[in-house]
Amino acid sequence: MAFEPKAPTIDIDPEQVAPDTFVIHSVQKAVGVPLFVQLNSLVIKGREPIIIDTGTRANRTKWLSDVFSLVEPEDVRWIFVSHEDSDHVGNLEQVMTACPNATLVCDWAVMERFSNFFEFPVERCRWVEHGESFDIGDRTLRVHRPPIFDSPSTHGIFDTSTGVYWAVDAFATGIPDANMDLHDLNYDDWAEGMGFGAFDGVSAWLPQVDPKKFNAAIDTIANLKASCITSAHSPVLRDTLIDRAFARLRELPFIEAPLPPGQSVLDDIIAAAAAAPE
């Protein structure tokens, strides 16, 4: 039996969301749920191009092609890893090899937690923490941890020149159509999807939060007044959707946590696989 992940069957081209700023899309079917999950990353061109997260192993061929259609490998000066989950570091080795002039921006926690899988070239690394910033030639990027996350190493990025915020895993939601814009999704379905994404995909600890501290964390990001919010597992948030998304985040600690698919769903998956033609 081969265990190599299957490449996605749905191709979505890079999406320009601001000057020199592109979301690199990948999408996969959710397991046991009739939804699609986006697995996005970000490229900012400009004087010193930066790649923000490195996609999935399953989508390697398409991801590398998309990224390097926007920027030449030797021109890349920065690679930012938001945290060490597999859908964010799936092509880190390939990118570090292809981009010899790039500095890897992460933090101590990423290096500590991922060094059993990846040999970090420390002479090419730079550590940043929440609240710090770094310049990439023609713009300054500020590091802001999103309000919900699944790794202590998680850091988001705010581009002060365009107002684009990379929210990492926050605002995650499944979508019924792989190409769907959130403006086309019924609000109740979106709100339910954000609840499922938060509790079962990212932050099972939400019921334990101190509401005052949690709202303060949301305020920190809301007060950035982002022009758009990009993230790994959601279509782009723009316009009124931004305020509605923050409002939904504030509700999450107080809703009944949705249950993830259980053994009966797995039984159905196994039965369907057994019945499928060779």
VMD Tcl script that draws the C-alpha trace (Angstrom):
set ca {
  {0.00 0.00 0.00}
  {1.30 3.46 -0.91}
  {0.98 6.23 1.64}
  {1.93 9.17 -0.58}
  {-0.84 11.80 -0.35}
  {-2.94 12.23 -3.46}
  {-2.59 15.49 -5.33}
  {-5.70 17.70 -5.28}
  {-7.98 17.25 -8.28}
  {-9.18 20.86 -8.22}
  {-6.88 23.62 -9.49}
  {-7.41 27.22 -8.44}
  {-5.11 29.91 -9.79}
  {-3.38 32.45 -7.53}
  {-5.68 35.29 -6.49}
  {-4.42 38.87 -6.35}
  {-5.88 40.54 -3.26}
  {-3.80 43.75 -3.15}
  {-0.90 45.30 -5.08}
  {1.90 42.69 -5.35}
  {-0.04 40.37 -3.00}
  {-1.33 36.96 -4.02}
  {-3.11 34.10 -2.26}
  {-1.79 30.73 -3.41}
  {-4.78 28.40 -3.32}
  {-5.08 24.71 -2.73}
  {-8.29 22.91 -1.86}
  {-9.20 19.42 -0.74}
  {-12.38 17.57 0.08}
  {-13.11 17.42 3.78}
  {-13.02 13.90 5.22}
  {-16.52 12.55 5.79}
  {-18.19 15.95 5.37}
  {-19.68 17.30 2.11}
  {-17.47 20.38 2.14}
  {-14.18 21.63 0.75}
  {-11.28 22.94 2.81}
  {-8.88 25.56 1.51}
  {-5.16 25.22 2.24}
  {-3.80 28.62 1.30}
  {-0.53 30.49 1.54}
  {0.57 33.96 0.48}
  {3.16 35.64 -1.74}
  {4.07 39.32 -1.53}
  {6.23 40.57 -4.38}
  {7.88 43.99 -4.28}
  {11.50 44.90 -3.65}
  {12.22 41.90 -1.39}
  {9.67 39.18 -2.18}
  {8.36 37.02 0.66}
  {6.61 33.64 0.70}
  {4.29 33.24 3.67}
  {3.85 29.55 4.51}
  {4.80 26.83 2.07}
  {1.70 24.82 1.26}
  {1.12 21.10 1.38}
  {3.16 18.14 0.28}
  {0.15 16.79 -1.64}
  {-0.07 19.93 -3.78}
  {3.69 20.35 -4.22}
  {3.91 20.41 -8.01}
  {1.09 22.92 -8.51}
  {2.11 25.01 -5.50}
  {5.71 25.42 -6.63}
  {4.54 26.23 -10.15}
  {2.11 28.87 -8.87}
  {4.62 30.52 -6.55}
  {7.46 30.66 -9.06}
  {5.16 31.95 -11.79}
  {4.91 35.08 -9.65}
  {8.50 35.47 -8.48}
  {11.83 34.01 -9.54}
  {13.35 31.71 -6.89}
  {16.62 33.64 -6.74}
  {14.69 36.88 -6.13}
  {12.91 35.59 -3.02}
  {14.44 37.25 0.05}
  {12.15 36.02 2.83}
  {10.26 32.87 3.76}
  {7.89 33.24 6.70}
  {6.61 30.17 8.57}
  {3.55 30.97 10.66}
  {3.83 27.66 12.55}
  {4.95 24.10 11.99}
  {1.73 22.30 10.95}
  {2.12 20.13 7.86}
  {-0.14 22.28 5.68}
  {2.09 25.30 6.36}
  {5.54 23.72 5.98}
  {4.81 21.09 3.33}
  {7.33 22.50 0.86}
  {9.73 24.27 3.20}
  {12.74 22.16 2.21}
  {12.01 22.62 -1.49}
  {11.63 26.39 -1.15}
  {14.73 26.85 0.99}
  {16.70 24.88 -1.58}
  {15.26 26.73 -4.57}
  {15.66 30.19 -2.98}
  {19.30 30.47 -1.86}
  {19.00 34.19 -1.07}
  {16.04 33.81 1.29}
  {16.05 34.26 5.07}
  {13.70 31.97 7.00}
  {11.59 33.98 9.45}
  {10.10 31.98 12.31}
  {10.52 31.84 16.09}
  {12.15 29.65 18.70}
  {9.03 27.49 19.07}
  {8.91 26.61 15.37}
  {12.56 25.62 15.39}
  {12.25 23.65 18.62}
  {9.07 21.81 17.63}
  {10.02 21.08 14.01}
  {13.75 20.37 14.27}
  {13.07 16.63 14.57}
  {11.81 16.76 10.98}
  {13.80 19.57 9.33}
  {17.43 20.62 9.71}
  {17.20 24.37 10.16}
  {20.01 26.35 8.50}
  {20.46 28.63 11.50}
  {22.72 31.03 9.61}
  {19.75 31.73 7.30}
  {17.15 32.15 10.06}
  {15.65 35.11 11.87}
  {13.38 34.89 14.91}
  {10.45 37.26 15.42}
  {7.81 37.47 18.12}
  {4.30 38.84 18.52}
  {4.33 42.64 18.37}
  {7.64 42.91 16.51}
  {8.11 44.02 12.92}
  {10.63 43.57 10.12}
  {11.32 45.46 6.90}
  {11.33 43.79 3.51}
  {12.66 46.60 1.34}
  {9.60 48.60 0.34}
  {7.30 47.73 3.24}
  {7.15 46.84 6.91}
  {5.50 43.65 8.12}
  {4.19 43.51 11.68}
  {3.84 40.24 13.54}
  {0.47 39.74 15.25}
  {-0.76 36.43 16.65}
  {-4.36 35.74 15.57}
  {-7.04 35.38 18.25}
  {-7.37 31.62 17.75}
  {-4.61 29.19 16.85}
  {-3.54 25.59 17.32}
  {0.19 25.97 17.97}
  {2.06 28.15 20.47}
  {4.39 29.13 17.65}
  {1.61 30.75 15.60}
  {2.23 34.26 14.25}
  {0.19 36.23 11.76}
  {1.50 38.98 9.49}
  {0.14 42.48 8.81}
  {1.41 44.39 5.78}
  {1.33 48.05 6.78}
  {1.54 49.20 3.15}
  {-1.54 47.37 1.84}
  {-3.50 46.57 4.99}
  {-3.53 42.84 4.24}
  {-3.49 40.57 7.29}
  {-2.47 36.90 7.16}
  {-4.60 35.30 9.89}
  {-3.08 31.79 9.68}
  {-5.76 29.32 10.91}
  {-8.25 31.86 12.27}
  {-11.61 32.19 10.46}
  {-11.33 28.62 9.12}
  {-14.51 27.34 7.51}
  {-15.47 24.63 5.10}
  {-17.26 25.70 1.92}
  {-19.74 23.72 -0.23}
  {-18.15 24.87 -3.51}
  {-14.37 24.90 -3.90}
  {-14.50 28.17 -5.87}
  {-17.04 29.93 -3.66}
  {-16.69 33.52 -2.52}
  {-17.90 34.05 1.03}
  {-20.31 36.74 -0.18}
  {-22.21 33.90 -1.90}
  {-22.43 31.73 1.22}
  {-25.48 31.87 3.47}
  {-24.50 33.56 6.73}
  {-25.87 30.79 8.95}
  {-23.84 28.20 7.03}
  {-20.76 30.39 7.31}
  {-21.24 30.91 11.05}
  {-21.72 27.17 11.55}
  {-18.63 26.47 9.47}
  {-16.52 28.87 11.53}
  {-17.70 27.12 14.69}
  {-16.76 23.72 13.31}
  {-13.42 24.99 12.02}
  {-12.58 26.65 15.32}
  {-13.52 23.84 17.69}
  {-12.69 20.76 15.63}
  {-9.89 22.13 13.48}
  {-7.99 24.75 15.42}
  {-8.87 25.71 18.98}
  {-10.66 23.11 21.07}
  {-9.67 25.21 24.11}
  {-12.14 28.00 23.30}
  {-14.64 27.14 26.09}
  {-11.84 27.65 28.62}
  {-10.91 31.21 27.64}
  {-11.29 34.27 29.83}
  {-13.82 36.35 27.84}
  {-12.15 39.65 28.70}
  {-8.71 38.48 27.58}
  {-10.12 36.78 24.49}
  {-11.97 39.91 23.40}
  {-8.82 41.96 23.99}
  {-6.94 39.61 21.64}
  {-9.65 40.07 19.03}
  {-9.54 43.85 19.52}
  {-5.79 43.86 18.81}
  {-6.40 42.41 15.36}
  {-9.64 44.28 14.66}
  {-7.90 47.56 15.45}
  {-5.44 46.94 12.63}
  {-8.32 47.94 10.32}
  {-7.21 45.43 7.71}
  {-8.25 46.09 4.13}
  {-8.67 42.36 3.69}
  {-7.97 39.26 5.75}
  {-6.33 36.26 4.17}
  {-5.98 32.94 5.92}
  {-5.07 29.33 5.36}
  {-8.55 27.85 5.52}
  {-11.00 30.51 4.39}
  {-11.76 32.48 1.27}
  {-10.60 36.09 1.49}
  {-12.50 38.33 3.91}
  {-13.33 41.80 2.63}
  {-15.69 44.68 3.32}
  {-18.52 43.94 5.76}
  {-17.43 40.32 6.07}
  {-14.49 41.42 8.20}
  {-16.65 42.92 10.95}
  {-19.04 39.96 10.80}
  {-16.14 37.54 11.12}
  {-14.82 39.29 14.23}
  {-18.32 39.30 15.70}
  {-18.59 35.56 15.11}
  {-15.22 34.97 16.78}
  {-16.49 36.73 19.90}
  {-19.45 34.33 20.06}
  {-17.49 31.10 19.73}
  {-16.50 30.52 23.39}
  {-20.18 30.54 24.33}
  {-21.71 28.26 21.70}
  {-22.20 24.53 22.08}
  {-19.13 22.89 20.59}
  {-20.05 20.96 17.42}
  {-19.18 17.28 17.47}
  {-16.73 16.05 14.84}
  {-17.62 13.08 12.62}
  {-17.42 9.85 14.61}
  {-16.89 6.14 13.98}
  {-20.16 5.74 12.08}
  {-18.89 8.20 9.47}
  {-15.62 6.31 9.19}
  {-17.60 3.07 8.75}
  {-19.47 4.69 5.85}
  {-16.18 5.83 4.29}
  {-14.72 2.32 4.56}
  {-17.86 0.78 3.06}
  {-17.86 3.24 0.16}
  {-14.17 2.55 -0.53}
  {-14.78 -1.21 -0.50}
  {-17.66 -0.85 -2.95}
  {-15.78 1.40 -5.35}
  {-14.60 -0.21 -8.61}
  {-10.90 -0.99 -8.87}
}
mol new
graphics top color blue
foreach p $ca { graphics top sphere $p radius 0.5 }
foreach p [lrange $ca 0 end-1] q [lrange $ca 1 end] { graphics top cylinder $p $q radius 0.2 }
display resetview
